Amino acid sequence: ISFASNYLRKDEKGEEKKKRDCLFDPHGRIMKVWEVVVVVVMVFTTFVTPFEVAFILVSPVGLLATNIVVDTIFIIDIAFSFFLPYYDRNTGLLVTNHRKIAYNYLTGWFILDFIPVIP
């Protein structure tokens, strides 16, 4: 598993250190694969949902199951975002502080990620 904690990096103060903070490496293999999964699910949703709303009165079991999997992937993506360091716009340094990551996500993309998973 590729976590950011496996790397020697500069923190917000510019000091190099190695931490065990259970964060995902934003450039690691896990996140690259995850981004592909999320894009595939978004493309599926973009094409299937309008068709489903317009033409299907009673959804078949397979489509319902697929929609549950899609919603689950979006919920997992929200959870991942709380453990994904980001680069500070002003300093260019990787922010690894959990509170700062959560605040940045909650004041940024969270609402746009959360609205689609509301039943």
Secondary structure as UniProt FT lines:
FT   HELIX           4..6
FT   STRAND          9..10
FT   TURN            12..13
FT   STRAND          16..17
FT   TURN            26..27
FT   HELIX           29..55
FT   HELIX           61..81
FT   TURN            82..83
FT   STRAND          86..87
FT   TURN            89..91
FT   STRAND          94..95
FT   HELIX           98..106
FT   TURN            107..109
FT   HELIX           110..114
FT   HELIX           115..117
//
